[in-house]
Amino acid sequence: MDNLTATGMSFHDFLRALLHYWYVWVLTALIVTIGAFFWGQKTTVPTYQASSTVMIYHPNNDPNQRQADIMAMASYRKLMTSPKILAPVQKQLTKLPKYQGNQETLAAGITTHVPANTLTLKIKAQGRTPYLATQTVNLLAKSVQQHLPKLAPNSGEVHIVTWANQQQASLINGQRVPKITIGGLLFGLYLGLLAVFVLAAWRC
């Protein structure tokens, strides 16, 4: 308000200027918003996530063994990104079109979860397409099935309970472009209002 007074323009005058020069702030906001949208589209690499589930257990009815298996699930989670398990997955992924990752990026995109008091391990992996995300997590589940018994000889049997499919893969960074676009809109409105203020003050 002080700045408006210093320029000899009242707040009421500024509101009238907004109505008179509506095209200035509308076009400015529109141009910046469109630019932000296309910039967001260009710089955002879509990332999809898919999941599969494995069960790790000893096939007997011994309650003590079951409890021991449940307690061991936390240690099995830590082995999901071990080189012994990831190396075969990475080798197969390099044969797929559009795959550009390495073993480090592969490990960074893997998350695991063990529901309380269960013998199931839910594995999630990422990819640039639903197909790559699905293939990655399914290859990972298969590698766990093949190599976990060697890494943890007392782990028992490993069964793949659910396989991932492309239809269930989810886009996990889909909100980035809308956020950038909204930011562009707000910044465009700010620039537009500033332009109207300068124009109106200059003509006072």
Protein Blocks (a to p, Z undefined) as FASTA:
>chain_A
ZZmmmnopafklmmmmmmmmmmmmmmmmmmmmmmmmmmmmmmpccddddddddddddddf
bfklmmmmmmmmmmmmmmmmgfklmmmmmmmmmmpghiabdfklmmmmpccdddehiabd
cdddddfbfklmmmmmmmmmmmmmmmmmmmmmmnopaddfbdcdfklpccfklmmmmmmm
mmmmmmmmmmmmmmmmmmmmmmZZ
